[in-house]
Amino acid sequence: MTTKELGIRPNLQQFLWLVFSTILVGMTVGLERTVVPLLGRDVYHITSATLIFAFIIAFGATKAILNLVAGHFSDAVGRRPVLIIGWLLGIPMIALLLFVHTWSAVVLANVFLGANQAFSWTMTVTKQLDLVGTRQRGLAMGINEATGYIGVAISTVLTGIIAARFGLVQAPFLYGGAVVLLGFGISVLVIKETREHMLQEVRNREQTGGQTAKAKVSVVHIVWTTTIANPTLSALSQAGLVNKLADTLVWVMLPLYLAHLRLPIAQIGYIGGIYTMVWGFAQFGTGVLSDVVGRKPPILSGMTLLGLGILAFGLGHSFLWWMITAAVMGLGMALLYPNLNAAVADVAPPEIRGGVLGVYRLWRDGGYAIGGLLLGITSQTIGMLHSLYMIGVIVLISALIILLRMKETRLSTSE
């Protein structure tokens, strides 16, 4: 049996290919952040807020459910096949957006986008955690989420510029098609399986007397433990869900809110871009920070900063104020987002890591579907500004839950 060395340095080539793949995953989802809400309003003339939010409800529900499938499937058959399937599922999404010009096609395309993201991004996370072992989880997740959201930011800004120059209907999605094909090619040609690295971590734990999972742990047991029975995993799962409520606000409602205030499309793209750019770049530091100070302090401070940033955004009336508060929200996301993944991986036995991460990501990305429904209803009944304040308060309540229920997960371990 070949011994696999764990860590970033001995696996640097594969780790960097996964970094590039994660950038492409982020670029794929980012191509919709500026364009699609305005496409519904200005091209397909959707007047119902609930119907406009339908695309993100479809995206979130699909991604949430398939996160669970992807995680469990990857524990059984390996990570690489799931990654390849994820990129294949991006192809019909682009085809629908390019060739079927109806709002129902946009909603269906987001079902495929959710499937693409569930399989591809979950696998880049899981594969990078496999490679690094226990000591560099925060760093690995910081790099993963940083590069992914830099990809989101690139597409958020680029599609705003492309749409302003060439229109909303086709040009942004031609760019998206090139991204998807490149991601598929890399996953087939250069990215390798990492499940043996996970098994090496299991062997290392057994040699040092560390915790391992019982054989054949059922999906129902993993769901119950992650959602309810384990207080820390439960707190992390609700925090993941709530941070996606906040991201739904930024993704869908803020472009509509700012367009209602007659802000130009390019400036809307810059505001969304600064949020994702700060979120992305700051994670290079916030992930490794948690390897030093622990997971709970950055998660708690990030959730608090995110909630305060949302509330402050609603108080503004100028482009500069919105840029500053969007950056504050991005910094809050950077502090909490990669460290939620790292904390879940700390608690999960390595041989069922894919399954536990899948359940966490089920709840986390379910926040898109719940957020889409909630914001679609409340933006019509109480208005977009009050909906924004509501999400800010919910985020601060989630921070309180983290404070009271989460235990620190970053313990000194040996490989």
N, C-alpha and C positions, 0 to 999 in steps of 0.2 A: 504494500500500500504506500503510495507516494505521499510524503509529508508536504503540506502546503504551508508556505510562510505567510503570516498575516501582517498587514500594515500597508500603508500607502506606498512607501518606497519600494519594497520588493515586488509590488504589483502595479508600478507606476504607469506602464504603457496601457494596460487595460483600464485603469482608473481614469486616465486622461481621455480615452475613447468614450467612456461612460459620461465624463464631463461634457464632451462635445455633443453626445446624444441627448443629454439633458437640456442643453441650450436649444437644440432643435425641437424638443418636446415643448419647451416654453414658448418658442416662436410660433408653434402650431396653434396653441390656445390663445396666444397674444394677438393673433391676427384678427380676432373678433372683438377685442375690447373697445376699440373706438368705433368700428364700422357698424356692427350688427344692430345695436340699439337705434342708431340713426337710420339705418337701412329700413327697419320696421316703421319708423315714424315718417321718414321723408320719401321713401320709394314705394313701399307697400301701403302707406297711409293707414297704419294701424292706430286707432284712436284709443282703444282699451289698454290700460296699463297692464292688466292681467294677461292679455294676449301678447303684449310685447315681452313680458317676463316669461312667457311660455318656453322660449328657447333655452333660458338658463335653468328652468325647472327640468326640462328634458335632459339637459347636460348633467345637472347635479344628480338626478335620480339614477341615470344610467351609470355614471361614474361611481357613485356610492355603492350600488349593488355589485358592479363588476370588480371593484376593489377587493371585495370579499372573495369573489371567485378567483381573481388573479393571485391573491396571496395564498390561498389554499392549494390551487393548482400548481403554483411554483414550488411549494414544499413537496409535492408529489412527483412532478416530472422534470423540474428544473426551471431556471429563470429565463434562459435564452429563448425557448420556444414561445413563451408568453410575450416577451419583448417583440419578437418578429410579428406575432399576431396583432399586437397593438398598432404597429406601423401599417400593416395591411388594412386595418379598419379605418385608418385616416384617408384612404384613397376614395371610398364612396362619399365621405364628407365633402371633399374638395369637388368631386364631380357634381354633387347636388347643388353646391353653391355657385358653380360656374354655369351649369346648363339648365337648371330648373328654377325659373325666376318667380317663385311664389313664397309667401311667408311660411306655408306649411312645409315647404322643402327646406327652409332655413331651420325650422324646428326639428325636422327629421335629421338634417345634417348634424345637429347638435347631439342627437343620440349617438351617432357614429363618433363625434368628437369626444363625448364622455367615455365611450369604449376605448378609443385611442389613448386617452389620458390615463384611464384606469390601468390598462395593461402596460403601457410604455413607461409612464413616470413611476408607477409602483415598482416596476422591475429595475429601473436605474437606482432607486433608493435601496431596494433589497440587495442588489448586486454589489453596490458600494459598501453596504454594511457587511456583507459576506467577506469582502476583500480585506477590510481594515481590522476586524476583530473588535476587542473591547476598548482598547486604550484611545482610539482616535475617532470614536463615534461622533462626537460633537463636531470635530473638524470635518469629517466626511459629510455629515448632514448640512453643515454650513456651506461647504463647497457645492453640494448638490442643489440645495434650494437657492443659493446665490446665483449659480450659473443658469438654473432654470428660469428664475425671475428676471435675470438680465435678458434672457431670450424673450420673455413676455414683454419687457419694457421696449426692447428693440422693435418688436412687431407692433406694439401699441403706438409708438411714435411713427414708424414707417407707414403703417396703414392709414394713419391720419393724414400724412403728407401725400401718399398715393391717392387717397380718396379725394382730397382737396383738388388735386391736379387732374386726375383721370376719371373721377366718379366713383360712386359707392358699389356699383353692381358687379363688375368683373375683375378689374385690375388688382385689387387687394388679394383675390383668391388665386390668381395666376402665381403670384408670389408665394402663397401658401402651398400650392401644389409642388413647387420646386423644393420647399422645405420638407414636405412629407416624403417625397421620393428619395431625397438625400438621407433622411433618417432611416428609411427602409433599407437602403443600400448598405449603410454602415452596420446595421444590426445583423444583416445576413453575412457580410464579407469579413468583418474584423472583430466583432464583439464575441467573446467566448463565454462558456458556461462557468458559473462561480459556485455551484452547489457544493463542490468538493471543499472549498474554503470554509463553508459553513460547517461541514462535517468535521473538518479539522478543529474548528472552535469547540465543537461538541466533545471531541476526544481530549482537547486541552482541559476543558472543564471537568471531565470525568477523572483525569489524572490528578487534578488539584482539589477534588472533592466538592466542586461547585454544583449549583442546581442544574439539573437537566429535566426535560419533560418526560412523562410516561409515554410509552409507545401508543400509537394510534389514538391520540387525543381527538375527540370528536369536534366538529365545527360548532355544534350547539354549546359544548363546554367552553370553547374559546370565546364565543360570542357572549355567554353569560359572565365569564370571568372578566373580560375586557370592559363590558358595558356596566356591570353592577357589582359583582362580588369583590373585585379588587379596588379599593378606594382610590388609589393613585391612578390606575388605568381608567377608571370611571371619570375622575376629574380631568384627565388628559383628553378623554374622548369628548366630553362636553365643551372643553376649551377649543378643541379642533372644530367642532360644529359651529361654535359662536364666531370664531375668527373667519369662517367662510360666510356667515351672515354678513359680516363687515365687508368682506371682499365682494359679495354680491352687490352690496350698496355701491361700491366704487365702480364695479364692472358695468352695471346696468343702469342704476338710477342716477348716479352723478352725471354721466353724459347727457341724459335727458334733462336733469335739473339745470345744468349749465347751458344747454341749448335753449331751454325755456327762458333763461336770462340773456339770451342772444349772444352768447360767447361763440366766436368762430370755431369751426371744426378743428383747425390746426391747434388752437390753444387748448381745446378740450383734450386733444391727444397729448399735448405737453403736460397737462395736469395729471392725466392717467400715467404718463410715462415717468414723471418724477416720483410718483408713488411707487411704481414697480422698480424703478432704477435704484432708489434708496433701499427699498426692501431687498433687492438683489445684491448690490455691492456690500451692504453692511453685514450680510450674513457670512461673508468671509471671516469677519471678526467675531460675530456673536456665537457662531457654532463652536469655535475653538475656546471662546470665553467660558462656555459651559463645561468644557473639559477641565477647567481650572477651578471655577467657583461653584460648580454644580448646575443642575438643570433648573431648579425651582426659581432662583433669583431672576434670571433673564426672562423666564416665562411669565412670572408675575409682573415684573416691571414692564415687559412688552405689552401685555394685555391692558395694563393700566394706561400706558402711553397711547395705545391704539384708541381706547375709549375716549380719552380726553381730546385726542386729535380729531376724532369724528365730531364731537360736540363743538370744538372750535371752528371746524370747517363751516358749519352752519351759521356761524356768527359773521362770516366774511361777506364782503361785497366787491372785492377786487381780484384781478388775476394774480397779483403778487401774494395776497393773503391765502388764496386757494393753493398756490404752489407751495407755500411754506407749510400750511397745515397738511397738505397731501404728503409732503416729505416727512412730517412728524408721524403720520399714520404709517408710512412705509418703514420708518425706524422701529415703531412698535411691532409691526409684523416681523421685521428682521430679528428682533430679540426673542420672540416667542416661537416662530414658525419652525425653524430647523430643530430647535431643542425639544419640541413636542415629539417629533419623530425619534430623536435620540433617547429621550426618556422612556418612550414605549419600548424601544429596542433594549434598553437597560433591564427592564423588568421581564421581557419575554425570553424564555429559554430558546437558544438558537435554532433548534430543530423544528420549532413551530413559529419562528420569527415571522415568516411570510404570512401565516394565518393571523397572528395577533396584529401585525401591521395592517393587514387587510380589514380587520374589524374596526380598528381605529380610523382608518381612512374611509370606511363605510360611513361612520358617524360624521367624520370631518367633512367629507364632500357631500353628505346628505344636507349639510348646511346651505349648499347652493339651492337645492330644491325647496327646502323650508324657507330660505331667504327669498327666493323668487315668489313663492306664494304669499308670504307675509308682506313683502314690499309691494307686490302687485295690488293687494287688497288695501293696505294702509295708505299708499300714495294716492289712491282714489278717494278714500274716505276721510283721511285727516290731512292729506297734502304731503308733498315730497319732503318739505323741510321738517315737519313734525315726525315723519318716518325716519329721517336721518337722526334726529335726537333720540328717538326710541331705540335705535340700534346702538347708539353710543352708551345709553344706560344699560342695555343688556350686556354689552361687553364689560362694563365695570362690575356688574353682578357676577359675571363669569370669573373675573379676577378674584373676587372674594371667595368663590368656591375653590379656586386653586389654592388660595391662602389657607383655607380651613381643612381641605381634604387631601391635598397632594403631599406625599412624603418625598424627600430628596432621593433620587435614584442613582446619582453618580457616586459609586463606591469604588474604592481602590480594588482593582482586579489584576490578576496575572494571566499572561497568555500561556 
